[in-house]
Amino acid sequence: MKRSLILAGTLLLAALVCVRAQTKDESKKETYQPGTVLTVDKHVPESNYIGSPADAPLQGDDYSYDIGIRVNCMVYVGRYESAIDYIPSSFAPNHEVEVLTHKHILYVRMPDLGREVKMGIVGHTRVKDDVCRVKN
């Protein structure tokens, strides 16, 4: 009797853990939202060197871009970084993209690359136009 109760309790505990893990995975699944690329600007890192520019240490090539994407009534600025001087064609102004925002990260689906691009959010602003005022 004792053995069957322990076995039943163990099976119940395993089932609860499995259900909890499954619901946690489902809650992480968020949906992509349509967005529009507004701006594409080359990011120029600031130098903190205070001497003659001729004496400044050499800097490596930095291929990063600040991409402004409007999603609903918010404009997010994400930093796209590339190892080479390349920017996907999906990051053209007025181009529609699918965006997932999660904390301080933008995930942008790139159908032309066949993958998803992860960008850190470096800024965001709320859009103040008539459509957004009506929704509030």
C-alpha positions in Angstrom: 0.0 0.0 0.0 2.8 2.4 1.0 4.7 1.6 -2.2 1.7 2.3 -4.4 1.0 5.6 -2.7 4.7 6.7 -3.2 4.5 5.6 -6.9 1.2 7.5 -7.4 2.6 10.6 -5.7 5.8 10.4 -7.9 3.7 10.1 -11.0 1.5 13.0 -10.0 4.5 15.2 -9.3 6.1 14.3 -12.6 2.8 15.1 -14.4 2.6 18.5 -12.6 6.1 19.4 -13.5 5.5 18.4 -17.2 2.3 20.5 -17.4 4.1 23.5 -15.7 6.9 23.3 -18.2 4.5 23.2 -21.1 2.5 26.2 -20.0 5.7 28.1 -19.3 6.8 27.5 -22.9 3.4 28.5 -24.3 3.4 31.7 -22.3 6.8 32.6 -23.9 5.4 32.2 -27.4 4.5 35.8 -28.4 3.2 36.8 -31.7 5.0 38.9 -34.3 3.4 42.3 -35.1 3.5 44.1 -38.4 5.9 47.0 -38.4 7.3 49.6 -40.9 10.9 50.6 -41.2 11.1 54.4 -40.9 14.8 55.2 -40.8 18.2 53.6 -41.4 21.2 55.5 -40.0 24.8 54.4 -39.8 25.9 54.3 -36.2 29.1 56.2 -35.5 30.7 55.2 -32.2 31.9 58.1 -30.1 35.5 58.3 -29.2 36.5 59.2 -25.7 40.1 60.0 -26.6 41.1 63.5 -25.6 44.3 64.3 -27.5 45.3 65.0 -31.0 43.3 63.0 -33.5 46.6 61.9 -35.1 47.7 60.3 -31.8 44.4 58.5 -31.2 44.5 54.7 -31.1 43.4 52.8 -34.2 39.7 51.9 -34.3 38.4 48.7 -36.0 35.7 48.9 -38.6 32.3 49.2 -37.1 29.4 48.2 -39.2 26.4 49.0 -37.2 23.2 50.7 -38.1 20.3 52.3 -36.1 17.1 51.0 -37.6 13.9 52.9 -36.7 10.8 50.7 -36.9 7.2 51.7 -36.1 5.1 49.1 -34.4 1.5 50.3 -33.7 2.0 53.6 -31.8 5.7 53.1 -30.8 8.9 53.7 -32.8 11.7 51.5 -31.7 15.3 52.1 -32.6 17.2 48.9 -32.8 21.0 48.5 -33.4 21.8 46.1 -36.3 25.4 44.9 -36.3 27.1 43.2 -39.1 30.6 41.7 -39.5 30.8 43.1 -43.0 29.4 46.3 -44.5 26.1 44.8 -45.4 22.5 45.7 -44.5 19.6 43.5 -45.6 17.2 44.8 -48.2 14.3 44.4 -45.6 15.8 47.4 -43.8 14.8 49.9 -46.4 12.6 52.8 -45.5 8.8 52.2 -45.9 9.4 48.4 -46.0 7.0 46.2 -44.0 8.6 43.8 -41.5 7.4 41.5 -38.8 8.6 42.4 -35.3 8.6 40.8 -31.9 9.5 43.0 -29.0 10.7 41.3 -25.8 12.2 43.4 -23.0 15.2 45.2 -24.5 15.4 43.2 -27.7 13.8 43.4 -31.1 13.4 40.3 -33.2 12.8 41.0 -36.9 11.9 38.3 -39.3 14.0 38.4 -42.5 12.4 36.3 -45.2 15.1 37.3 -47.7 17.8 35.9 -45.3 15.6 33.0 -44.1 16.2 33.8 -40.5 15.4 36.1 -37.6 17.6 39.1 -36.7 18.1 40.0 -33.1 18.7 43.7 -32.3 19.2 45.5 -29.0 16.7 48.4 -28.5 18.7 51.6 -28.1 15.7 53.9 -27.9 11.9 54.2 -28.3 9.3 56.9 -28.5 5.6 57.1 -28.6 4.0 58.4 -31.8 1.7 61.4 -31.3 -0.6 61.4 -34.3 -4.4 61.3 -34.6 -4.7 57.5 -34.9 -2.7 56.9 -31.7 -4.7 59.5 -29.7 -8.0 57.8 -30.7 -6.8 54.4 -29.4 -5.9 55.7 -26.0 
